[in-house]
Amino acid sequence: MKFLCLLLLSYLVHIPTFAQDVNAILKEGDRLVLVPDEKAAFLKFKEALKLQPTNIHALTQAAEICSNIGNRETNTKIRDEYFAVSLIYANTAYKLHPETDVANVAMAIAYGRIILLKSGKEKISYVKELKMYAENAIAANSNNFRAWHILGKWHYEVSNLSAFERGAAKLFYGALPASSLATSITCYEKAKTLSNTFSLNYLELAKAYKRNGEKAKAIFQLNTLLTLKNVTADDEKIKLEAITLLKKCQ
C-alpha cells in the first residue's frame, strides 16, 4: 500500500511538469514561426504532439506549416507529400475538435491546396467543402480573420469561373454554391478590419478591386501592403507580386 501511495504521488507530481514541457515546446514553436523558420517550428510541433497527440494548437500549426512549405516547393512530388501530410494533421484536429474555428480553418487551408491536385467531381466536392469549413470557422468565431480571407478567396475564384465552366460543373457534378465578386471584397475587407498586418489579404483584395474596375482602391491596398513589415516566409514574394500588379494598375 505504501508503495502504491508513493507511486501515485510521483505520478501526480509529474503532471504539472509534463504540461509545462508541452507548453514550453509550443511556445518555442510559435517563436520559430515568427522568425520565420517554419521547418524548425514544424519539428517543435511534432515534438509536442509526441507528448500530447490531441493538442489542437500543435495539430493546426503543423497542418498550416506543411501547407505553406508545400506551396513553396518546386518539386511536385515533395509538394504533394507536404499537402497530404497537412490534410492528415488538419483532419485529426477536426475530428477531435470539430466545433473550433482553428480546426475548420486548418481544414479549409488543407483543402485549398489539395484542390490543385484534383479534377472533375472530386475537385468540385473539395470546392464545396472548403466553403463549408470557412463558414463553420466564422460561425464558431466571427473574429477569425483567416476564415474571412479564405471565404473571400473562395468567392473570388468561383465567381471568376466562366459560364461554360459553371454550366459544365452543374451538368456533371451538381451546381456550385452562389458566389460573387462583391461578396469576395466584403470578406476581404472584413479580414482587414480584424488584422491590418496580413499581407496576403491586401494583395488578394487589390486583385478583387482591380477586377471590379476600382483601380484607385486596388492601388491603395498595394501601397499599404508595401509598407508592412515582413512577418511570414512568403511576405517577400507577396510584395514582389504586389509591385508587378501595381505597375499594371497605373
C-alpha positions, 0 to 999 in steps of 0.5 A, spaced: 500 500 500 505 504 501 508 503 495 502 504 491 501 511 495 508 513 493 507 511 486 501 515 485 504 521 488 510 521 483 505 520 478 501 526 480 507 530 481 509 529 474 503 532 471 504 539 472 511 538 469 509 534 463 504 540 461 509 545 462 514 541 457 508 541 452 507 548 453 514 550 453 515 546 446 509 550 443 511 556 445 518 555 442 514 553 436 510 559 435 517 563 436 520 559 430 514 561 426 515 568 427 522 568 425 520 565 420 523 558 420 517 554 419 521 547 418 524 548 425 517 550 428 514 544 424 519 539 428 517 543 435 510 541 433 511 534 432 515 534 438 509 536 442 504 532 439 509 526 441 507 528 448 500 530 447 497 527 440 490 531 441 493 538 442 489 542 437 494 548 437 500 543 435 495 539 430 493 546 426 500 549 426 503 543 423 497 542 418 498 550 416 506 549 416 506 543 411 501 547 407 505 553 406 512 549 405 508 545 400 506 551 396 513 553 396 516 547 393 518 546 386 518 539 386 511 536 385 512 530 388 515 533 395 509 538 394 504 533 394 507 529 400 507 536 404 499 537 402 497 530 404 501 530 410 497 537 412 490 534 410 492 528 415 494 533 421 488 538 419 483 532 419 485 529 426 484 536 429 477 536 426 475 530 428 477 531 435 475 538 435 470 539 430 466 545 433 473 550 433 474 555 428 482 553 428 480 546 426 475 548 420 480 553 418 486 548 418 481 544 414 479 549 409 487 551 408 488 543 407 483 543 402 485 549 398 491 546 396 489 539 395 484 542 390 490 543 385 491 536 385 484 534 383 479 534 377 472 533 375 467 531 381 472 530 386 475 537 385 468 540 385 466 536 392 473 539 395 470 546 392 464 545 396 467 543 402 472 548 403 466 553 403 463 549 408 469 549 413 470 557 412 463 558 414 463 553 420 470 557 422 466 564 422 460 561 425 464 558 431 468 565 431 466 571 427 473 574 429 477 569 425 480 573 420 483 567 416 476 564 415 474 571 412 480 571 407 479 564 405 471 565 404 473 571 400 478 567 396 473 562 395 468 567 392 473 570 388 475 564 384 468 561 383 465 567 381 471 568 376 469 561 373 466 562 366 459 560 364 461 554 360 465 552 366 459 553 371 454 550 366 459 544 365 460 543 373 452 543 374 451 538 368 456 533 371 457 534 378 451 538 381 451 546 381 456 550 385 454 554 391 452 562 389 458 566 389 460 573 387 465 578 386 462 583 391 461 578 396 469 576 395 471 584 397 466 584 403 470 578 406 476 581 404 475 587 407 472 584 413 479 580 414 482 587 414 478 590 419 480 584 424 488 584 422 491 590 418 498 586 418 496 580 413 499 581 407 496 576 403 489 579 404 491 586 401 494 583 395 488 578 394 483 584 395 487 589 390 486 583 385 478 583 387 478 591 386 482 591 380 477 586 377 471 590 379 474 596 375 476 600 382 483 601 380 484 607 385 482 602 391 486 596 388 492 601 388 491 603 395 491 596 398 498 595 394 501 601 397 499 599 404 501 592 403 508 595 401 509 598 407 508 592 412 513 589 415 515 582 413 512 577 418 511 570 414 516 566 409 512 568 403 511 576 405 517 577 400 514 574 394 507 577 396 510 584 395 514 582 389 507 580 386 504 586 389 509 591 385 508 587 378 500 588 379 501 595 381 505 597 375 499 594 371 494 598 375 497 605 373 
